Amino acid sequence: MLAKALALAAALVLAAALPAAAAPAKPGPKGLKLYAMDCGTFAVPNADMFADDGAYKGMSRTLIVPCYLIRHPKGDLVWDTGVPQETADLPGGKGAGGLTVTHKLTDQLKALGLTPDKITYLSVSHSHFDHIGNGGLFATSTWIVDPRERDYAFRPEARKDAAAFARYGALEKAKTVLIQGDGPHDVFGDGSVTIYRTPGHTPGHTVLLVRLPKSGPIILAGDMWHIAESRAGRKVPRFNFDRAQTLASMDVVEKLAADTHAKVVREHVMEDFTALPKFPLPLE
């Protein structure tokens, strides 16, 4: 009971603190671009896991697994790396659990003249395998991460899954910037690309606000919502780390979106992904 009370108190503090730290109103610099890359799809025959009240029991969905590249005059940021790209080498690009990968992340970067070792920064919304599955490719980049998420990624239980851990374990020795405090982390120092703490799905889950010079602000919401209806319904997946923190973080994202007039991209929602320019075209 005490643990639940403490978790709720922490969630309320988070909800009160973070929205007040919204990024400045000015648009990002000329040349700031966002690329949305297709890093796989999941065919989910029963979406029951995505709501702890049974709302999606027996419903099927196809979820997109995106990766993002943010190009800034001061460098490049890869946000979320998708599932292991070698799945594309399997017959039909089909892996376990309804996963299909037809485009490798490295091939998409190559189309823009980039290789992983040329990426300045790496950050992921959280360390689940469909977001950090190619993280080890960016071990020469500077990894920006919430310290609670770093601890979660390298916890003993995670290390026991040797195959999954091998996909990102090299980040343990990468140059790392730990996000300090509850305020936003300003990636390039000009307010155009900021990371916000939104725990609940995992201990150190984060979302990304990008202030594009032409299209305006956009929030890449990680796993705040997996299913299109979950945002309006405030549905909490059964497997989230902390329910109270999840709901408080939803409030954080909604207030951030309202304060900045940002478009919210629910990262696994197909219609949100397809509404973005088709790679290799950028959103500017």
N, C-alpha and C positions, 0 to 999 in steps of 0.2 A: 504493500500500500504506500509506504514511504517512497519507494523507488518511483512509483507512478506519479506521485505528487511532485517529486523533484523533477521528473521528466517534463511534466506539464508546466511547472514554473519556468524551466529553461526554455521551453517552447514559447511561452508568453513573452519572455525577455527578448527572444529572437524576433518575434513578430513586431514588437514595439521598436526595436533598434534598427533593423536593416532597412525598412522602407524609407526612413528619414535620410538615408545615405545615398539617395538617387544621384545618378551621374549628372553633370552639368548639361544645360539645354543645347549647347552649341553642337552642330553636326560634326561628324568626323572629317579628317583631312582629305583633300583631293587625292585620289588614288587608292583609298580604302575600299576593298572589295571582299565579298563573301562568296565562296564557291560551295555548293551543296553536292556531295558525291554519294553515289549509290554504293553502299558497302554490304548489301545483302537484303534479303527478306525472310521473314518467318511466317509460315502458314500455321496458324493456331486453331486447331479444331474445337477447343473448348477454352474460352477466355475467362473461366471462373476465377483463376488466380489473380485477376486484375481488379477485383472488388471484394472486400471482406464481408459484404452483406449479401452475396449471392446474386448480384444484379446481372452478371454476365454468364451465369451457369448455362452450359450447352450452346452458347453463341460462338460462332467462328469468326476469325478476323485474320487479315494478312497485315503484318507489321513491317514497316520499312526499317532498315538499319542504316542510318546515315553517318557520314563523316563530313567534317567541315574544314575548309581552309579559309583563314582570314588573312588577306594580304594587306599589309600596312607599310607606309613608306619606311618605317624603322625595322621592318622584319615580317616574318610569317609566323602564324599561329595555327597549329592543327588542333581542332577541338573534336574529341571523340574519334576513335580509330576503328570502330567496328569489330566484327568477328574475325577470327584468323583467316587471312586472305587466301591461304592455300586450299581452302574449301573449293575455290574456283577450279582447281585442278582435278577434282573428282568428277566422275561421269555426270554430265548435266549440271555440274556445279552444285550438286545436292549433298548436304551433310545430314547429320542426325537432327532429330527434333523439328523437322519441317523447314530447315534452313536451306536457302539457295543463295549462292554467291556467283555472280556472272562478271563482276568487274573488280579487279584487284585495286587496292588503295594505291600501291606503288605505280601501277600503270596510269591511274588517273593523275597522280602528281607528275608523272613523266610527261603527260600531255601538256602540262604547263611549264615544262622545262625544269622540273624540280626532282630531287631525290631526298629521302628522309634526312640525310646528313646535312642538308641545306636548310632545314626548318629551324627557325630560331627558338620557338617556344612550343611546348606540348602541354595541353591541359585536357582533362577528361571530366565530364560531369560527375562520374563516379567509376568505381573499379569493377563493376560487373563485366563479364567476359565479352558482351556484345558492345562494350564501349572502350575497353582497354585491350581487346584481343590482338591488336597489332602494336601495342605500346612499346614493346622492346625494339622495334625498328627505329625509334626516335631517342635512343639512349644518349646520342650526342647533342640533343636539344636540351634546353633548360626546361625542366618539368615544374609547372606551377600547380600546387596541390594543397588542399586543406590538410593540416597535420593529422586530423582525425581520420581522413580517408587514406592517407598514406599508411597509418597504423593498421587500418582495416585491410588494406591490400596486402600487407605483409604479415598478417596475423598467422599463427600456427596452422589454423584450419585451411587457410588459403594455400599455404605451402604444400599441404598434403596432396592437393590436386596438381600433381607434377606437370601434366601436359598443359593445363591452363596457366599455371604459374610461369612456365617457361616462355609464354607469349609476352610477358611484361616484366619478368624478374630482373632484367638488365637495368630497369629504371631505379633499382635500389641503389645503384652506384652513380646514377646520373646527377648532373648539376641540378640542384633542386631549390626552388623558392617556395617556402611555406607561407600560406596565406595567414596573416596574423590578425587576431581580433575578429569582431563580427561585422566590420565594415567591408565595403567592396575593395577588390584588388584591381588597381589600374595597370593593365598589362603594359601599355606603351607610354604611360605618363601624361597623356593628354585628354583623358576622359572618354576616348572613343571606343575602347574595348575594355569592359570591366567584368569581373567575376564576382558573383554574389553567393554567399553561403546559404544553402537551403536544405538543411539536414532532414532526415526522416526516412527517405527511401534507403539510404545508407547513412552512416554517421557523418560523412563529410561531403554529401552531395552538393553540387553547385550548379548554377545557371550562368549563362553568358549574355551580356547586353552589348550589342554592337550598334554604334551610331553611324549609319552609312550616310555619305554626303548627299546622295540623291534620293534614295528610297526611305531614309529616316531610320529610326531605331527599330531593332529587331531583337527579340529574346529567344535564344536557343534554350529550351526548357528541360533538356535532359529527360529524366524519367519522372518528372512531376506528374505526367499523365500519359498512359500508354494507349488508351482507347479514346476516340474522339469525344464520346459523351462524358468521359470522366471529369473533364474540367468543370462543366456546368453542374454535374452531380456531386462533385467533391468526393469521388470514390478513392478509397485507399486500398492498394493491392494487399493481398493476404501476406505476402512475403516481405513487406516493408520492415525496416529496422525499428521504427518508432512511430506509432500512429499519431500521437499528439504533436510531435515535431513535424510530421508530414502536413497536417492540417495548418499549422502555423506557417510553414513554408509556402503553402498554397496562397495564404494571405499576403505573404511577402511578395510573391511573384505578381499577384493581381494588383497590389498597390504600386509596385514598380512599373508595371505596364500602364496603369492609369496615369501615374505621375509623369511618365516619359512619352506617353502616347505611342508605345511600342507595339509592333505586331508580334504576337506570341506564336512560336513554332513548337508544337507538340511533336517532339522529335520522331516518335515511332508511328505517328499518324500519317497514313499515305497521302491524304489530300493536302496536308500541310506541306509535305515534301514536294509533291508534284506542282504545287502553286509557286514554287521557287524556280528561277531560271534553270533550264536543263543543262547540265554540265556538257561542255566546258564554258558555258556562258556564266558570267558572274552577276550577282546582285550588287549594285553600286549605290 
